[in-house]
Amino acid sequence: MKNAFKLGFLALALSLSVVACNSEKKAEGTDSAAVDTAAATLDSAAATVDSAAATVDSAAAKVDSAAKAH
């Protein structure tokens, strides 16, 4: 019974590797859409980080001004 599972798994692994090696997909146009989406996501993340940094900077300025007042 164990040998049947081993042989079945081996056959599945070999067939998947053959299929993976023989695939000749040529993506046309889908890569640029993915790149555009990734660039927009990175720009959005950068804007979020910049706004968070500004918030931290303003909080630090308030702490500094409060420390100077006392």
mmJSON file of the N, C-alpha and C atoms, coordinates in Angstrom:
{"data_MODEL":{"atom_site":{
"group_PDB":["ATOM","ATOM","ATOM","ATOM","ATOM","ATOM","ATOM","ATOM","ATOM","ATOM","ATOM","ATOM","ATOM","ATOM","ATOM","ATOM","ATOM","ATOM","ATOM","ATOM","ATOM","ATOM","ATOM","ATOM","ATOM","ATOM","ATOM","ATOM","ATOM","ATOM","ATOM","ATOM","ATOM","ATOM","ATOM","ATOM","ATOM","ATOM","ATOM","ATOM","ATOM","ATOM","ATOM","ATOM","ATOM","ATOM","ATOM","ATOM","ATOM","ATOM","ATOM","ATOM","ATOM","ATOM","ATOM","ATOM","ATOM","ATOM","ATOM","ATOM","ATOM","ATOM","ATOM","ATOM","ATOM","ATOM","ATOM","ATOM","ATOM","ATOM","ATOM","ATOM","ATOM","ATOM","ATOM","ATOM","ATOM","ATOM","ATOM","ATOM","ATOM","ATOM","ATOM","ATOM","ATOM","ATOM","ATOM","ATOM","ATOM","ATOM","ATOM","ATOM","ATOM","ATOM","ATOM","ATOM","ATOM","ATOM","ATOM","ATOM","ATOM","ATOM","ATOM","ATOM","ATOM","ATOM","ATOM","ATOM","ATOM","ATOM","ATOM","ATOM","ATOM","ATOM","ATOM","ATOM","ATOM","ATOM","ATOM","ATOM","ATOM","ATOM","ATOM","ATOM","ATOM","ATOM","ATOM","ATOM","ATOM","ATOM","ATOM","ATOM","ATOM","ATOM","ATOM","ATOM","ATOM","ATOM","ATOM","ATOM","ATOM","ATOM","ATOM","ATOM","ATOM","ATOM","ATOM","ATOM","ATOM","ATOM","ATOM","ATOM","ATOM","ATOM","ATOM","ATOM","ATOM","ATOM","ATOM","ATOM","ATOM","ATOM","ATOM","ATOM","ATOM","ATOM","ATOM","ATOM","ATOM","ATOM","ATOM","ATOM","ATOM","ATOM","ATOM","ATOM","ATOM","ATOM","ATOM","ATOM","ATOM","ATOM","ATOM","ATOM","ATOM","ATOM","ATOM","ATOM","ATOM","ATOM","ATOM","ATOM","ATOM","ATOM","ATOM","ATOM","ATOM","ATOM","ATOM","ATOM","ATOM","ATOM","ATOM","ATOM","ATOM","ATOM","ATOM","ATOM","ATOM","ATOM"],
"id":[1,2,3,4,5,6,7,8,9,10,11,12,13,14,15,16,17,18,19,20,21,22,23,24,25,26,27,28,29,30,31,32,33,34,35,36,37,38,39,40,41,42,43,44,45,46,47,48,49,50,51,52,53,54,55,56,57,58,59,60,61,62,63,64,65,66,67,68,69,70,71,72,73,74,75,76,77,78,79,80,81,82,83,84,85,86,87,88,89,90,91,92,93,94,95,96,97,98,99,100,101,102,103,104,105,106,107,108,109,110,111,112,113,114,115,116,117,118,119,120,121,122,123,124,125,126,127,128,129,130,131,132,133,134,135,136,137,138,139,140,141,142,143,144,145,146,147,148,149,150,151,152,153,154,155,156,157,158,159,160,161,162,163,164,165,166,167,168,169,170,171,172,173,174,175,176,177,178,179,180,181,182,183,184,185,186,187,188,189,190,191,192,193,194,195,196,197,198,199,200,201,202,203,204,205,206,207,208,209,210],
"type_symbol":["N","C","C","N","C","C","N","C","C","N","C","C","N","C","C","N","C","C","N","C","C","N","C","C","N","C","C","N","C","C","N","C","C","N","C","C","N","C","C","N","C","C","N","C","C","N","C","C","N","C","C","N","C","C","N","C","C","N","C","C","N","C","C","N","C","C","N","C","C","N","C","C","N","C","C","N","C","C","N","C","C","N","C","C","N","C","C","N","C","C","N","C","C","N","C","C","N","C","C","N","C","C","N","C","C","N","C","C","N","C","C","N","C","C","N","C","C","N","C","C","N","C","C","N","C","C","N","C","C","N","C","C","N","C","C","N","C","C","N","C","C","N","C","C","N","C","C","N","C","C","N","C","C","N","C","C","N","C","C","N","C","C","N","C","C","N","C","C","N","C","C","N","C","C","N","C","C","N","C","C","N","C","C","N","C","C","N","C","C","N","C","C","N","C","C","N","C","C","N","C","C","N","C","C","N","C","C","N","C","C"],
"label_atom_id":["N","CA","C","N","CA","C","N","CA","C","N","CA","C","N","CA","C","N","CA","C","N","CA","C","N","CA","C","N","CA","C","N","CA","C","N","CA","C","N","CA","C","N","CA","C","N","CA","C","N","CA","C","N","CA","C","N","CA","C","N","CA","C","N","CA","C","N","CA","C","N","CA","C","N","CA","C","N","CA","C","N","CA","C","N","CA","C","N","CA","C","N","CA","C","N","CA","C","N","CA","C","N","CA","C","N","CA","C","N","CA","C","N","CA","C","N","CA","C","N","CA","C","N","CA","C","N","CA","C","N","CA","C","N","CA","C","N","CA","C","N","CA","C","N","CA","C","N","CA","C","N","CA","C","N","CA","C","N","CA","C","N","CA","C","N","CA","C","N","CA","C","N","CA","C","N","CA","C","N","CA","C","N","CA","C","N","CA","C","N","CA","C","N","CA","C","N","CA","C","N","CA","C","N","CA","C","N","CA","C","N","CA","C","N","CA","C","N","CA","C","N","CA","C","N","CA","C","N","CA","C","N","CA","C","N","CA","C","N","CA","C","N","CA","C"],
"label_alt_id":[null,null,null,null,null,null,null,null,null,null,null,null,null,null,null,null,null,null,null,null,null,null,null,null,null,null,null,null,null,null,null,null,null,null,null,null,null,null,null,null,null,null,null,null,null,null,null,null,null,null,null,null,null,null,null,null,null,null,null,null,null,null,null,null,null,null,null,null,null,null,null,null,null,null,null,null,null,null,null,null,null,null,null,null,null,null,null,null,null,null,null,null,null,null,null,null,null,null,null,null,null,null,null,null,null,null,null,null,null,null,null,null,null,null,null,null,null,null,null,null,null,null,null,null,null,null,null,null,null,null,null,null,null,null,null,null,null,null,null,null,null,null,null,null,null,null,null,null,null,null,null,null,null,null,null,null,null,null,null,null,null,null,null,null,null,null,null,null,null,null,null,null,null,null,null,null,null,null,null,null,null,null,null,null,null,null,null,null,null,null,null,null,null,null,null,null,null,null,null,null,null,null,null,null,null,null,null,null,null,null],
"label_comp_id":["MET","MET","MET","LYS","LYS","LYS","ASN","ASN","ASN","ALA","ALA","ALA","PHE","PHE","PHE","LYS","LYS","LYS","LEU","LEU","LEU","GLY","GLY","GLY","PHE","PHE","PHE","LEU","LEU","LEU","ALA","ALA","ALA","LEU","LEU","LEU","ALA","ALA","ALA","LEU","LEU","LEU","SER","SER","SER","LEU","LEU","LEU","SER","SER","SER","VAL","VAL","VAL","VAL","VAL","VAL","ALA","ALA","ALA","CYS","CYS","CYS","ASN","ASN","ASN","SER","SER","SER","GLU","GLU","GLU","LYS","LYS","LYS","LYS","LYS","LYS","ALA","ALA","ALA","GLU","GLU","GLU","GLY","GLY","GLY","THR","THR","THR","ASP","ASP","ASP","SER","SER","SER","ALA","ALA","ALA","ALA","ALA","ALA","VAL","VAL","VAL","ASP","ASP","ASP","THR","THR","THR","ALA","ALA","ALA","ALA","ALA","ALA","ALA","ALA","ALA","THR","THR","THR","LEU","LEU","LEU","ASP","ASP","ASP","SER","SER","SER","ALA","ALA","ALA","ALA","ALA","ALA","ALA","ALA","ALA","THR","THR","THR","VAL","VAL","VAL","ASP","ASP","ASP","SER","SER","SER","ALA","ALA","ALA","ALA","ALA","ALA","ALA","ALA","ALA","THR","THR","THR","VAL","VAL","VAL","ASP","ASP","ASP","SER","SER","SER","ALA","ALA","ALA","ALA","ALA","ALA","ALA","ALA","ALA","LYS","LYS","LYS","VAL","VAL","VAL","ASP","ASP","ASP","SER","SER","SER","ALA","ALA","ALA","ALA","ALA","ALA","LYS","LYS","LYS","ALA","ALA","ALA","HIS","HIS","HIS"],
"label_asym_id":["A","A","A","A","A","A","A","A","A","A","A","A","A","A","A","A","A","A","A","A","A","A","A","A","A","A","A","A","A","A","A","A","A","A","A","A","A","A","A","A","A","A","A","A","A","A","A","A","A","A","A","A","A","A","A","A","A","A","A","A","A","A","A","A","A","A","A","A","A","A","A","A","A","A","A","A","A","A","A","A","A","A","A","A","A","A","A","A","A","A","A","A","A","A","A","A","A","A","A","A","A","A","A","A","A","A","A","A","A","A","A","A","A","A","A","A","A","A","A","A","A","A","A","A","A","A","A","A","A","A","A","A","A","A","A","A","A","A","A","A","A","A","A","A","A","A","A","A","A","A","A","A","A","A","A","A","A","A","A","A","A","A","A","A","A","A","A","A","A","A","A","A","A","A","A","A","A","A","A","A","A","A","A","A","A","A","A","A","A","A","A","A","A","A","A","A","A","A","A","A","A","A","A","A","A","A","A","A","A","A"],
"label_entity_id":["1","1","1","1","1","1","1","1","1","1","1","1","1","1","1","1","1","1","1","1","1","1","1","1","1","1","1","1","1","1","1","1","1","1","1","1","1","1","1","1","1","1","1","1","1","1","1","1","1","1","1","1","1","1","1","1","1","1","1","1","1","1","1","1","1","1","1","1","1","1","1","1","1","1","1","1","1","1","1","1","1","1","1","1","1","1","1","1","1","1","1","1","1","1","1","1","1","1","1","1","1","1","1","1","1","1","1","1","1","1","1","1","1","1","1","1","1","1","1","1","1","1","1","1","1","1","1","1","1","1","1","1","1","1","1","1","1","1","1","1","1","1","1","1","1","1","1","1","1","1","1","1","1","1","1","1","1","1","1","1","1","1","1","1","1","1","1","1","1","1","1","1","1","1","1","1","1","1","1","1","1","1","1","1","1","1","1","1","1","1","1","1","1","1","1","1","1","1","1","1","1","1","1","1","1","1","1","1","1","1"],
"label_seq_id":[1,1,1,2,2,2,3,3,3,4,4,4,5,5,5,6,6,6,7,7,7,8,8,8,9,9,9,10,10,10,11,11,11,12,12,12,13,13,13,14,14,14,15,15,15,16,16,16,17,17,17,18,18,18,19,19,19,20,20,20,21,21,21,22,22,22,23,23,23,24,24,24,25,25,25,26,26,26,27,27,27,28,28,28,29,29,29,30,30,30,31,31,31,32,32,32,33,33,33,34,34,34,35,35,35,36,36,36,37,37,37,38,38,38,39,39,39,40,40,40,41,41,41,42,42,42,43,43,43,44,44,44,45,45,45,46,46,46,47,47,47,48,48,48,49,49,49,50,50,50,51,51,51,52,52,52,53,53,53,54,54,54,55,55,55,56,56,56,57,57,57,58,58,58,59,59,59,60,60,60,61,61,61,62,62,62,63,63,63,64,64,64,65,65,65,66,66,66,67,67,67,68,68,68,69,69,69,70,70,70],
"pdbx_PDB_ins_code":[null,null,null,null,null,null,null,null,null,null,null,null,null,null,null,null,null,null,null,null,null,null,null,null,null,null,null,null,null,null,null,null,null,null,null,null,null,null,null,null,null,null,null,null,null,null,null,null,null,null,null,null,null,null,null,null,null,null,null,null,null,null,null,null,null,null,null,null,null,null,null,null,null,null,null,null,null,null,null,null,null,null,null,null,null,null,null,null,null,null,null,null,null,null,null,null,null,null,null,null,null,null,null,null,null,null,null,null,null,null,null,null,null,null,null,null,null,null,null,null,null,null,null,null,null,null,null,null,null,null,null,null,null,null,null,null,null,null,null,null,null,null,null,null,null,null,null,null,null,null,null,null,null,null,null,null,null,null,null,null,null,null,null,null,null,null,null,null,null,null,null,null,null,null,null,null,null,null,null,null,null,null,null,null,null,null,null,null,null,null,null,null,null,null,null,null,null,null,null,null,null,null,null,null,null,null,null,null,null,null],
"Cartn_x":[0.813,0.0,0.859,1.952,2.845,3.518,3.854,4.5,3.569,2.276,1.315,1.261,1.278,1.288,2.584,3.694,4.991,5.049,4.593,4.623,3.654,2.504,1.541,2.083,2.713,3.312,4.462,5.268,6.384,5.884,4.841,4.271,3.704,3.036,2.491,3.605,4.652,5.778,6.463,6.679,7.319,6.447,5.157,4.28,4.21,4.176,4.169,5.474,6.586,7.863,7.981,7.461,7.485,6.595,5.431,4.522,5.144,5.795,6.404,7.567,8.325,9.47,9.038,7.919,7.492,6.544,6.177,5.248,5.997,5.421,6.02,5.026,4.596,3.64,4.341,3.641,4.163,3.104,3.379,2.424,2.584,1.493,1.524,0.61,1.186,0.399,0.047,0.128,-0.249,0.859,2.084,3.183,3.129,2.789,2.766,1.647,0.541,-0.551,-0.136,0.559,1.021,2.046,2.921,3.93,3.262,2.261,1.554,0.847,0.227,-0.456,0.538,1.663,2.684,3.249,3.46,3.975,2.978,1.705,0.682,0.619,0.764,0.748,1.953,3.117,4.312,4.189,3.615,3.427,2.488,1.427,0.474,1.14,1.954,2.652,3.64,4.32,5.271,4.546,3.381,2.613,2.156,1.779,1.356,2.517,3.678,4.859,5.235,5.147,5.468,4.511,3.22,2.257,2.465,2.825,3.117,4.355,5.36,6.576,6.279,5.413,5.037,4.302,3.447,2.718,3.679,4.647,5.639,6.48,6.854,7.643,6.869,5.579,4.786,4.593,4.439,4.317,5.619,6.735,8.031,8.219,7.769,7.876,7.028,5.824,4.973,5.613,6.227,6.902,8.079,8.826,9.958,9.495,8.424,7.942,7.367,6.745,6.224,7.372,8.443,9.592,10.277,10.335,10.968,10.123,8.801,7.911,8.035,8.442,8.526,9.921],
"Cartn_y":[-1.185,0.0,1.252,1.222,2.372,2.586,1.488,1.601,2.223,1.933,2.515,4.025,4.493,5.935,6.567,5.886,6.412,6.526,5.481,5.507,6.545,6.676,7.685,9.09,9.331,10.629,10.894,9.892,10.043,10.344,9.654,9.9,11.306,11.754,13.109,14.143,13.95,14.885,14.949,13.799,13.787,14.451,14.19,14.808,16.314,16.79,18.234,18.886,18.213,18.794,18.839,17.829,17.826,18.936,19.096,20.149,21.518,21.688,22.971,23.294,22.303,22.539,22.785,22.223,22.349,23.513,24.245,25.354,26.499,27.017,28.128,29.272,29.723,30.813,32.109,32.904,34.22,35.233,35.918,36.909,38.184,38.598,39.809,40.833,41.892,42.967,42.803,41.63,41.465,41.951,41.9,42.336,43.837,44.626,46.063,46.462,45.764,46.057,45.728,44.639,44.264,45.26,45.725,46.708,48.023,48.433,49.676,49.582,48.45,48.257,48.261,47.603,47.571,48.958,49.731,51.084,51.964,51.821,52.605,52.217,50.937,50.481,51.026,51.02,51.555,53.055,53.773,55.207,55.483,54.693,54.842,54.55,53.507,53.159,54.251,54.821,55.892,57.117,57.433,58.567,58.317,57.083,56.737,56.859,56.398,56.494,57.957,58.761,60.175,60.876,60.557,61.196,60.727,59.463,58.963,59.635,59.85,60.524,61.971,62.63,64.001,64.055,63.073,63.017,62.819,61.939,61.694,62.945,63.614,64.832,65.922,66.072,67.094,66.739,65.453,65.029,65.285,65.032,65.293,66.782,67.608,69.053,69.511,68.938,69.297,68.879,67.71,67.248,68.163,68.548,69.445,70.803,71.334,72.636,72.55,71.431,71.254,71.121,70.457,70.311,71.654,72.499,73.808,74.743,74.559,75.419,75.132,73.95,73.609,73.767],
"Cartn_z":[0.0,0.0,0.0,0.799,0.842,-0.509,-1.169,-2.479,-3.506,-3.405,-4.341,-4.166,-2.917,-2.673,-3.156,-2.916,-3.35,-4.87,-5.559,-7.024,-7.588,-6.96,-7.398,-7.216,-6.074,-5.827,-6.778,-7.031,-7.961,-9.369,-9.787,-11.113,-11.208,-10.166,-10.144,-10.199,-9.422,-9.403,-10.76,-11.381,-12.693,-13.751,-13.712,-14.718,-14.538,-13.298,-13.064,-13.5,-13.275,-13.696,-15.213,-15.896,-17.363,-17.906,-17.311,-17.753,-17.508,-16.377,-16.051,-16.994,-17.353,-18.24,-19.682,-20.084,-21.466,-21.718,-20.695,-20.933,-21.598,-22.638,-23.369,-23.43,-22.286,-22.231,-22.594,-23.347,-23.691,-23.281,-22.186,-21.687,-22.501,-23.081,-23.881,-23.246,-22.73,-22.17,-20.706,-20.171,-18.777,-17.85,-18.278,-17.427,-17.178,-18.196,-17.998,-17.053,-17.081,-16.153,-14.726,-14.558,-13.223,-12.712,-13.589,-13.189,-12.818,-13.582,-13.273,-11.93,-11.668,-10.392,-9.239,-9.433,-8.386,-8.137,-9.191,-9.034,-8.289,-8.591,-7.896,-6.425,-6.143,-4.754,-4.002,-4.633,-3.99,-3.759,-4.716,-4.542,-3.377,-3.291,-2.193,-0.855,-0.808,0.428,0.816,-0.162,0.119,0.667,0.122,0.622,2.057,2.363,3.72,4.692,4.289,5.145,5.352,4.3,4.426,5.387,5.299,6.197,7.631,7.814,9.162,9.728,8.895,9.346,9.727,8.97,9.301,10.633,10.897,12.167,13.329,13.143,14.191,14.417,13.342,13.48,14.216,13.916,14.6,16.069,16.363,17.764,18.509,17.864,18.497,18.743,17.821,17.997,19.174,19.338,20.468,21.787,21.815,23.023,23.348,22.328,22.543,23.065,22.489,22.933,24.344,24.669,26.038,27.032,26.63,27.518,27.739,26.725,26.869,27.75,27.722,28.486,29.981,30.353,31.784,32.206],
"occupancy":[1.0,1.0,1.0,1.0,1.0,1.0,1.0,1.0,1.0,1.0,1.0,1.0,1.0,1.0,1.0,1.0,1.0,1.0,1.0,1.0,1.0,1.0,1.0,1.0,1.0,1.0,1.0,1.0,1.0,1.0,1.0,1.0,1.0,1.0,1.0,1.0,1.0,1.0,1.0,1.0,1.0,1.0,1.0,1.0,1.0,1.0,1.0,1.0,1.0,1.0,1.0,1.0,1.0,1.0,1.0,1.0,1.0,1.0,1.0,1.0,1.0,1.0,1.0,1.0,1.0,1.0,1.0,1.0,1.0,1.0,1.0,1.0,1.0,1.0,1.0,1.0,1.0,1.0,1.0,1.0,1.0,1.0,1.0,1.0,1.0,1.0,1.0,1.0,1.0,1.0,1.0,1.0,1.0,1.0,1.0,1.0,1.0,1.0,1.0,1.0,1.0,1.0,1.0,1.0,1.0,1.0,1.0,1.0,1.0,1.0,1.0,1.0,1.0,1.0,1.0,1.0,1.0,1.0,1.0,1.0,1.0,1.0,1.0,1.0,1.0,1.0,1.0,1.0,1.0,1.0,1.0,1.0,1.0,1.0,1.0,1.0,1.0,1.0,1.0,1.0,1.0,1.0,1.0,1.0,1.0,1.0,1.0,1.0,1.0,1.0,1.0,1.0,1.0,1.0,1.0,1.0,1.0,1.0,1.0,1.0,1.0,1.0,1.0,1.0,1.0,1.0,1.0,1.0,1.0,1.0,1.0,1.0,1.0,1.0,1.0,1.0,1.0,1.0,1.0,1.0,1.0,1.0,1.0,1.0,1.0,1.0,1.0,1.0,1.0,1.0,1.0,1.0,1.0,1.0,1.0,1.0,1.0,1.0,1.0,1.0,1.0,1.0,1.0,1.0,1.0,1.0,1.0,1.0,1.0,1.0],
"B_iso_or_equiv":[0.0,0.0,0.0,0.0,0.0,0.0,0.0,0.0,0.0,0.0,0.0,0.0,0.0,0.0,0.0,0.0,0.0,0.0,0.0,0.0,0.0,0.0,0.0,0.0,0.0,0.0,0.0,0.0,0.0,0.0,0.0,0.0,0.0,0.0,0.0,0.0,0.0,0.0,0.0,0.0,0.0,0.0,0.0,0.0,0.0,0.0,0.0,0.0,0.0,0.0,0.0,0.0,0.0,0.0,0.0,0.0,0.0,0.0,0.0,0.0,0.0,0.0,0.0,0.0,0.0,0.0,0.0,0.0,0.0,0.0,0.0,0.0,0.0,0.0,0.0,0.0,0.0,0.0,0.0,0.0,0.0,0.0,0.0,0.0,0.0,0.0,0.0,0.0,0.0,0.0,0.0,0.0,0.0,0.0,0.0,0.0,0.0,0.0,0.0,0.0,0.0,0.0,0.0,0.0,0.0,0.0,0.0,0.0,0.0,0.0,0.0,0.0,0.0,0.0,0.0,0.0,0.0,0.0,0.0,0.0,0.0,0.0,0.0,0.0,0.0,0.0,0.0,0.0,0.0,0.0,0.0,0.0,0.0,0.0,0.0,0.0,0.0,0.0,0.0,0.0,0.0,0.0,0.0,0.0,0.0,0.0,0.0,0.0,0.0,0.0,0.0,0.0,0.0,0.0,0.0,0.0,0.0,0.0,0.0,0.0,0.0,0.0,0.0,0.0,0.0,0.0,0.0,0.0,0.0,0.0,0.0,0.0,0.0,0.0,0.0,0.0,0.0,0.0,0.0,0.0,0.0,0.0,0.0,0.0,0.0,0.0,0.0,0.0,0.0,0.0,0.0,0.0,0.0,0.0,0.0,0.0,0.0,0.0,0.0,0.0,0.0,0.0,0.0,0.0,0.0,0.0,0.0,0.0,0.0,0.0],
"pdbx_formal_charge":[null,null,null,null,null,null,null,null,null,null,null,null,null,null,null,null,null,null,null,null,null,null,null,null,null,null,null,null,null,null,null,null,null,null,null,null,null,null,null,null,null,null,null,null,null,null,null,null,null,null,null,null,null,null,null,null,null,null,null,null,null,null,null,null,null,null,null,null,null,null,null,null,null,null,null,null,null,null,null,null,null,null,null,null,null,null,null,null,null,null,null,null,null,null,null,null,null,null,null,null,null,null,null,null,null,null,null,null,null,null,null,null,null,null,null,null,null,null,null,null,null,null,null,null,null,null,null,null,null,null,null,null,null,null,null,null,null,null,null,null,null,null,null,null,null,null,null,null,null,null,null,null,null,null,null,null,null,null,null,null,null,null,null,null,null,null,null,null,null,null,null,null,null,null,null,null,null,null,null,null,null,null,null,null,null,null,null,null,null,null,null,null,null,null,null,null,null,null,null,null,null,null,null,null,null,null,null,null,null,null],
"auth_seq_id":[1,1,1,2,2,2,3,3,3,4,4,4,5,5,5,6,6,6,7,7,7,8,8,8,9,9,9,10,10,10,11,11,11,12,12,12,13,13,13,14,14,14,15,15,15,16,16,16,17,17,17,18,18,18,19,19,19,20,20,20,21,21,21,22,22,22,23,23,23,24,24,24,25,25,25,26,26,26,27,27,27,28,28,28,29,29,29,30,30,30,31,31,31,32,32,32,33,33,33,34,34,34,35,35,35,36,36,36,37,37,37,38,38,38,39,39,39,40,40,40,41,41,41,42,42,42,43,43,43,44,44,44,45,45,45,46,46,46,47,47,47,48,48,48,49,49,49,50,50,50,51,51,51,52,52,52,53,53,53,54,54,54,55,55,55,56,56,56,57,57,57,58,58,58,59,59,59,60,60,60,61,61,61,62,62,62,63,63,63,64,64,64,65,65,65,66,66,66,67,67,67,68,68,68,69,69,69,70,70,70],
"auth_comp_id":["MET","MET","MET","LYS","LYS","LYS","ASN","ASN","ASN","ALA","ALA","ALA","PHE","PHE","PHE","LYS","LYS","LYS","LEU","LEU","LEU","GLY","GLY","GLY","PHE","PHE","PHE","LEU","LEU","LEU","ALA","ALA","ALA","LEU","LEU","LEU","ALA","ALA","ALA","LEU","LEU","LEU","SER","SER","SER","LEU","LEU","LEU","SER","SER","SER","VAL","VAL","VAL","VAL","VAL","VAL","ALA","ALA","ALA","CYS","CYS","CYS","ASN","ASN","ASN","SER","SER","SER","GLU","GLU","GLU","LYS","LYS","LYS","LYS","LYS","LYS","ALA","ALA","ALA","GLU","GLU","GLU","GLY","GLY","GLY","THR","THR","THR","ASP","ASP","ASP","SER","SER","SER","ALA","ALA","ALA","ALA","ALA","ALA","VAL","VAL","VAL","ASP","ASP","ASP","THR","THR","THR","ALA","ALA","ALA","ALA","ALA","ALA","ALA","ALA","ALA","THR","THR","THR","LEU","LEU","LEU","ASP","ASP","ASP","SER","SER","SER","ALA","ALA","ALA","ALA","ALA","ALA","ALA","ALA","ALA","THR","THR","THR","VAL","VAL","VAL","ASP","ASP","ASP","SER","SER","SER","ALA","ALA","ALA","ALA","ALA","ALA","ALA","ALA","ALA","THR","THR","THR","VAL","VAL","VAL","ASP","ASP","ASP","SER","SER","SER","ALA","ALA","ALA","ALA","ALA","ALA","ALA","ALA","ALA","LYS","LYS","LYS","VAL","VAL","VAL","ASP","ASP","ASP","SER","SER","SER","ALA","ALA","ALA","ALA","ALA","ALA","LYS","LYS","LYS","ALA","ALA","ALA","HIS","HIS","HIS"],
"auth_asym_id":["A","A","A","A","A","A","A","A","A","A","A","A","A","A","A","A","A","A","A","A","A","A","A","A","A","A","A","A","A","A","A","A","A","A","A","A","A","A","A","A","A","A","A","A","A","A","A","A","A","A","A","A","A","A","A","A","A","A","A","A","A","A","A","A","A","A","A","A","A","A","A","A","A","A","A","A","A","A","A","A","A","A","A","A","A","A","A","A","A","A","A","A","A","A","A","A","A","A","A","A","A","A","A","A","A","A","A","A","A","A","A","A","A","A","A","A","A","A","A","A","A","A","A","A","A","A","A","A","A","A","A","A","A","A","A","A","A","A","A","A","A","A","A","A","A","A","A","A","A","A","A","A","A","A","A","A","A","A","A","A","A","A","A","A","A","A","A","A","A","A","A","A","A","A","A","A","A","A","A","A","A","A","A","A","A","A","A","A","A","A","A","A","A","A","A","A","A","A","A","A","A","A","A","A","A","A","A","A","A","A"],
"auth_atom_id":["N","CA","C","N","CA","C","N","CA","C","N","CA","C","N","CA","C","N","CA","C","N","CA","C","N","CA","C","N","CA","C","N","CA","C","N","CA","C","N","CA","C","N","CA","C","N","CA","C","N","CA","C","N","CA","C","N","CA","C","N","CA","C","N","CA","C","N","CA","C","N","CA","C","N","CA","C","N","CA","C","N","CA","C","N","CA","C","N","CA","C","N","CA","C","N","CA","C","N","CA","C","N","CA","C","N","CA","C","N","CA","C","N","CA","C","N","CA","C","N","CA","C","N","CA","C","N","CA","C","N","CA","C","N","CA","C","N","CA","C","N","CA","C","N","CA","C","N","CA","C","N","CA","C","N","CA","C","N","CA","C","N","CA","C","N","CA","C","N","CA","C","N","CA","C","N","CA","C","N","CA","C","N","CA","C","N","CA","C","N","CA","C","N","CA","C","N","CA","C","N","CA","C","N","CA","C","N","CA","C","N","CA","C","N","CA","C","N","CA","C","N","CA","C","N","CA","C","N","CA","C","N","CA","C","N","CA","C","N","CA","C","N","CA","C"],
"pdbx_PDB_model_num":[1,1,1,1,1,1,1,1,1,1,1,1,1,1,1,1,1,1,1,1,1,1,1,1,1,1,1,1,1,1,1,1,1,1,1,1,1,1,1,1,1,1,1,1,1,1,1,1,1,1,1,1,1,1,1,1,1,1,1,1,1,1,1,1,1,1,1,1,1,1,1,1,1,1,1,1,1,1,1,1,1,1,1,1,1,1,1,1,1,1,1,1,1,1,1,1,1,1,1,1,1,1,1,1,1,1,1,1,1,1,1,1,1,1,1,1,1,1,1,1,1,1,1,1,1,1,1,1,1,1,1,1,1,1,1,1,1,1,1,1,1,1,1,1,1,1,1,1,1,1,1,1,1,1,1,1,1,1,1,1,1,1,1,1,1,1,1,1,1,1,1,1,1,1,1,1,1,1,1,1,1,1,1,1,1,1,1,1,1,1,1,1,1,1,1,1,1,1,1,1,1,1,1,1,1,1,1,1,1,1]
}}}
